[in-house]
Amino acid sequence: DALPIEDCIDAPYKSTKPGVGHKCGHDGHTASLCALAMDLEEFGGERDVYMLFQPAEETGTGAAKCVDFITDNNIAEMYGMHGSVEDDFGTVVYRDGLMNCASEGMCVKYKGAHAPACLPEWGRNPSYALSKLALASEELAASDEYEGLVMATIVHIGIGNKDDFGTAAYEGIFQATIRGESEAEMKDLEKKLEAKAKALAEEYSLEVEVSYSDYFPETINDAGLNKKLLRACEKLNLPAVIKPEAERGSGDFGHYAKHTKVTTYFVCMGKGKPDTHTTGFDFDDDIIGLNVDIYRNLINDF
């Protein structure tokens, strides 16, 4: 659950691994659940409570593996918090309906044939196919036929050997994150982009392989669960504000939302602090107590 980001904080728990750090707050989320477990162990609860210490939040594979746990135990409600720096300390940010977009990683691999750089016509170079595919990803995502936001963000393009000026490129790779406010429109963009990739492979006589990974459905928050969240905030005198727009970033609770009622919300650590997925981000332990208080009120709200 760590990220390939340098940890540049000045703290005794700073990462000891160069280029790797807990930069999305999963350590703080886990600590909050541990604190809740200790609270329940000492004081008990008014209903059955499951605390899901789910791995692999960044790729979606952890949530996919935990779906059976949700259905096997007939879990009726799921709540998930995330630290944020978008508002004042202690502010709870929530949203009914769409909270996180759907997303999936797309990988297109082309393979042509070797040729010396002086005789490129002897080989099959995927450079032009990759270039046209990159341009097509922008054009297809901009189509007026989509009702909501759809995106194709190129994350990597690789081709040939940068140090070999005597050999024409013959292999290449295109990777993009496909995103949409609805999973259906995200999948539609994937279908169109895959068809384009295969058409370009035929045009340039290339072998092509298309694969997908890091799948996240959209997360739809339940309005009824948010009413319970607001009652908890009122009892705790915590300000609660509506998030005006859904997060473009995807969330693993989308997997759970297909099987039960869910809501995810933010507990703010204060404006102006380094945001998640940056080198200076540091989960503020001072909100752990707030998280436990919110959880406790949710548990006792029937």
C-alpha positions as CSV (number, residue, x, y, z in Angstrom):
1,D,0.0,0.0,0.0
2,A,3.0,2.3,-0.1
3,L,3.7,4.4,-3.2
4,P,6.8,4.9,-5.4
5,I,7.2,8.4,-4.0
6,E,10.1,9.7,-2.0
7,D,9.3,10.3,1.7
8,C,10.5,13.8,2.5
9,I,8.9,14.3,6.0
10,D,10.9,15.0,9.1
11,A,9.6,12.4,11.5
12,P,10.9,9.3,13.3
13,Y,8.6,7.1,11.3
14,K,9.9,8.3,8.0
15,S,10.3,5.6,5.4
16,T,13.6,3.8,5.4
17,K,13.3,2.7,1.8
18,P,14.5,5.2,-0.8
19,G,11.8,6.2,-3.3
20,V,9.0,4.5,-1.3
21,G,6.6,6.0,1.2
22,H,3.1,5.9,2.7
23,K,1.8,8.8,0.7
24,C,-2.0,8.1,0.5
25,G,-2.7,7.7,4.2
26,H,-3.3,3.9,4.4
27,D,-1.1,3.8,7.5
28,G,-3.5,6.3,9.1
29,H,-6.6,4.4,8.0
30,T,-5.2,1.2,9.5
31,A,-4.3,2.9,12.7
32,S,-7.8,4.3,13.0
33,L,-9.3,0.9,12.6
34,C,-6.9,-0.5,15.2
35,A,-8.0,2.2,17.6
36,L,-11.7,1.4,16.9
37,A,-11.0,-2.3,17.6
38,M,-9.4,-1.4,20.9
39,D,-12.4,0.8,21.8
40,L,-14.9,-2.0,21.0
41,E,-12.8,-4.5,22.9
42,E,-13.0,-2.4,26.0
43,F,-16.6,-0.9,25.7
44,G,-18.4,-3.3,23.4
45,G,-20.9,-2.3,20.7
46,E,-24.6,-2.3,19.9
47,R,-24.3,-4.5,16.8
48,D,-22.0,-6.8,15.0
49,V,-19.0,-4.8,13.6
50,Y,-16.5,-5.9,11.0
51,M,-13.3,-4.0,10.5
52,L,-11.9,-4.7,7.0
53,F,-8.1,-4.4,6.9
54,Q,-8.0,-4.5,3.1
55,P,-4.7,-4.7,1.2
56,A,-3.7,-3.3,-2.2
57,E,-5.8,-0.2,-2.2
58,E,-3.8,1.4,-5.0
59,T,-4.5,-1.3,-7.6
60,G,-8.1,-2.5,-6.7
61,T,-7.0,-6.1,-6.4
62,G,-7.4,-6.0,-2.6
63,A,-11.0,-4.9,-2.8
64,A,-11.8,-7.5,-5.5
65,K,-10.5,-10.2,-3.2
66,C,-12.6,-9.0,-0.2
67,V,-16.0,-9.0,-2.0
68,D,-16.7,-12.6,-0.9
69,F,-16.2,-11.4,2.7
70,I,-18.9,-8.8,2.2
71,T,-21.4,-11.2,0.7
72,D,-20.6,-14.2,3.0
73,N,-21.3,-12.1,6.1
74,N,-24.3,-10.3,4.7
75,I,-22.8,-7.0,5.6
76,A,-25.5,-4.4,5.2
77,E,-23.6,-1.1,5.5
78,M,-20.0,-0.1,4.8
79,Y,-18.2,3.1,5.7
80,G,-14.8,4.3,4.6
81,M,-12.9,7.4,5.6
82,H,-10.0,9.1,3.9
83,G,-7.8,11.9,5.1
84,S,-7.9,15.2,3.3
85,V,-6.4,18.6,3.3
86,E,-9.2,20.4,1.4
87,D,-10.8,22.0,4.4
88,D,-10.2,23.1,8.0
89,F,-9.1,20.5,10.6
90,G,-12.0,18.3,11.7
91,T,-14.3,19.1,8.8
92,V,-16.1,16.1,7.3
93,V,-16.6,16.2,3.6
94,Y,-19.3,14.0,2.1
95,R,-21.3,13.5,-1.1
96,D,-24.5,11.7,-2.1
97,G,-24.4,9.6,-5.3
98,L,-21.2,9.5,-7.4
99,M,-18.1,9.9,-5.2
100,N,-15.4,8.3,-7.3
101,C,-15.1,7.7,-11.1
102,A,-14.5,4.3,-12.5
103,S,-11.0,3.6,-14.0
104,E,-8.9,0.9,-15.5
105,G,-5.4,0.6,-16.9
106,M,-5.0,-0.3,-20.6
107,C,-1.8,-1.7,-22.1
108,V,-1.2,-2.1,-25.9
109,K,1.9,-3.9,-27.0
110,Y,3.0,-3.8,-30.6
111,K,5.6,-6.0,-32.2
112,G,7.0,-5.6,-35.8
113,A,10.2,-6.8,-37.4
114,H,13.9,-5.9,-37.1
115,A,15.6,-3.7,-39.7
116,P,18.8,-1.7,-39.9
117,A,18.2,2.1,-39.5
118,C,19.5,2.6,-43.1
119,L,16.9,0.2,-44.6
120,P,13.7,0.7,-42.5
121,E,11.6,-0.7,-45.3
122,W,13.0,-4.1,-44.5
123,G,11.3,-4.1,-41.1
124,R,8.0,-3.2,-39.5
125,N,8.2,-0.2,-37.2
126,P,5.4,0.5,-34.7
127,S,6.3,4.1,-34.2
128,Y,3.6,5.5,-36.5
129,A,0.9,3.2,-35.0
130,L,1.8,4.3,-31.5
131,S,1.7,8.0,-32.5
132,K,-1.7,7.6,-34.2
133,L,-3.0,5.7,-31.2
134,A,-1.9,8.4,-28.8
135,L,-3.7,11.0,-30.9
136,A,-6.8,8.8,-31.2
137,S,-7.0,8.5,-27.4
138,E,-7.5,12.2,-27.2
139,E,-10.0,12.4,-30.0
140,L,-12.1,9.5,-28.8
141,A,-12.3,10.8,-25.3
142,A,-13.5,14.2,-26.5
143,S,-16.5,12.7,-28.3
144,D,-19.8,14.5,-27.7
145,E,-21.6,11.2,-27.4
146,Y,-20.6,10.8,-23.8
147,E,-22.9,12.2,-21.1
148,G,-20.4,12.3,-18.3
149,L,-16.6,12.8,-17.9
150,V,-14.5,10.3,-19.8
151,M,-10.7,10.4,-20.0
152,A,-7.8,8.5,-21.5
153,T,-4.6,9.6,-19.7
154,I,-1.4,8.4,-21.3
155,V,0.9,7.2,-18.5
156,H,3.7,5.6,-20.6
157,I,4.8,5.2,-24.2
158,G,8.0,3.2,-24.9
159,I,9.6,2.2,-28.2
160,G,12.9,1.0,-29.5
161,N,16.4,1.4,-28.0
162,K,17.4,4.9,-27.2
163,D,21.1,4.1,-27.5
164,D,21.0,2.2,-30.8
165,F,21.0,4.5,-33.8
166,G,21.8,1.6,-36.2
167,T,18.6,-0.3,-35.6
168,A,15.0,0.8,-36.4
169,A,12.4,0.3,-33.7
170,Y,10.4,-2.9,-33.9
171,E,8.6,-3.1,-30.5
172,G,6.5,-0.6,-28.6
173,I,4.1,-0.2,-25.8
174,F,1.2,2.2,-25.0
175,Q,-0.3,2.5,-21.5
176,A,-3.1,4.7,-20.5
177,T,-5.6,5.0,-17.6
178,I,-9.1,5.0,-18.9
179,R,-11.6,6.9,-16.7
180,G,-15.3,7.7,-16.6
181,E,-18.0,9.0,-14.4
182,S,-19.9,5.8,-15.3
183,E,-18.3,2.4,-15.8
184,A,-20.4,1.8,-18.9
185,E,-19.0,4.9,-20.7
186,M,-15.4,4.0,-19.5
187,K,-15.8,0.5,-21.0
188,D,-17.2,2.0,-24.2
189,L,-14.1,4.2,-24.6
190,E,-11.9,1.2,-24.0
191,K,-13.7,-0.8,-26.7
192,K,-13.3,2.0,-29.2
193,L,-9.6,2.5,-28.3
194,E,-8.9,-1.2,-28.5
195,A,-10.6,-1.4,-31.9
196,K,-8.4,1.5,-33.1
197,A,-5.3,-0.2,-31.7
198,K,-6.1,-3.4,-33.7
199,A,-6.9,-1.5,-36.9
200,L,-3.5,0.3,-36.7
201,A,-1.8,-3.1,-36.1
202,E,-3.4,-4.3,-39.3
203,E,-2.5,-1.2,-41.2
204,Y,1.2,-1.5,-40.3
205,S,1.4,-5.3,-40.3
206,L,2.1,-5.5,-36.6
207,E,1.4,-8.1,-33.9
208,V,-0.7,-6.6,-31.1
209,E,-1.6,-7.6,-27.6
210,V,-4.1,-5.6,-25.5
211,S,-4.5,-6.2,-21.7
212,Y,-6.2,-4.5,-18.8
213,S,-5.4,-4.1,-15.1
214,D,-6.1,-1.9,-12.0
215,Y,-9.9,-2.1,-12.4
216,F,-12.1,0.1,-10.3
217,P,-15.9,0.5,-10.7
218,E,-17.4,3.9,-9.9
219,T,-18.2,4.5,-6.2
220,I,-21.9,5.5,-5.6
221,N,-22.5,6.7,-2.0
222,D,-25.8,5.9,-0.3
223,A,-27.8,8.9,0.8
224,G,-29.2,7.1,3.7
225,L,-25.8,6.2,5.1
226,N,-24.8,9.8,4.7
227,K,-27.7,10.9,6.9
228,K,-26.3,8.7,9.7
229,L,-22.9,10.3,9.0
230,L,-24.4,13.8,9.4
231,R,-26.1,12.8,12.7
232,A,-22.7,11.6,14.0
233,C,-21.1,14.9,13.0
234,E,-23.9,16.9,14.7
235,K,-23.5,14.9,18.0
236,L,-19.7,15.5,17.8
237,N,-20.0,19.2,16.8
238,L,-18.0,18.5,13.7
239,P,-18.7,20.7,10.6
240,A,-19.9,18.8,7.6
241,V,-19.8,20.1,4.0
242,I,-21.0,18.7,0.7
243,K,-18.3,17.9,-1.9
244,P,-19.5,19.8,-5.0
245,E,-18.0,17.4,-7.5
246,A,-17.1,13.8,-7.6
247,E,-13.4,12.7,-7.3
248,R,-11.8,12.0,-10.7
249,G,-9.7,9.5,-8.8
250,S,-11.2,6.0,-8.4
251,G,-11.7,4.2,-5.2
252,D,-11.9,0.6,-4.1
253,F,-15.2,1.0,-2.4
254,G,-16.7,0.8,-5.9
255,H,-16.2,-3.0,-5.7
256,Y,-18.2,-3.1,-2.5
257,A,-21.0,-0.8,-3.8
258,K,-21.9,-3.5,-6.3
259,H,-22.9,-5.7,-3.3
260,T,-24.1,-3.5,-0.4
261,K,-24.8,0.1,0.6
262,V,-21.6,2.1,1.0
263,T,-20.4,5.6,1.7
264,T,-17.0,7.1,1.8
265,Y,-16.1,10.5,3.2
266,F,-13.2,12.7,4.1
267,V,-12.0,13.9,7.5
268,C,-9.9,17.0,6.9
269,M,-6.5,17.5,8.5
270,G,-6.3,21.3,7.7
271,K,-5.8,23.4,4.7
272,G,-2.4,24.2,3.3
273,K,-0.8,20.9,4.3
274,P,0.9,18.7,1.6
275,D,-1.7,16.6,-0.2
276,T,-1.8,12.9,-0.8
277,H,0.5,11.4,-3.4
278,T,3.2,14.1,-2.8
279,T,6.6,13.8,-1.1
280,G,5.6,15.9,1.9
281,F,2.3,14.2,2.8
282,D,2.1,13.0,6.4
283,F,-1.1,11.6,7.8
284,D,-2.1,13.6,10.8
285,D,-2.5,11.3,13.8
286,D,-4.7,13.9,15.5
287,I,-7.7,12.9,13.4
288,I,-7.5,9.2,14.6
289,G,-9.5,10.1,17.7
290,L,-12.1,11.9,15.5
291,N,-12.3,8.9,13.3
292,V,-13.0,6.6,16.2
293,D,-15.7,8.9,17.6
294,I,-17.4,9.0,14.2
295,Y,-17.2,5.3,13.8
296,R,-18.6,4.8,17.3
297,N,-21.6,7.0,16.6
298,L,-22.2,5.2,13.3
299,I,-22.2,1.9,15.1
300,N,-24.7,3.0,17.6
301,D,-27.1,4.7,15.1
302,F,-30.0,2.4,14.3
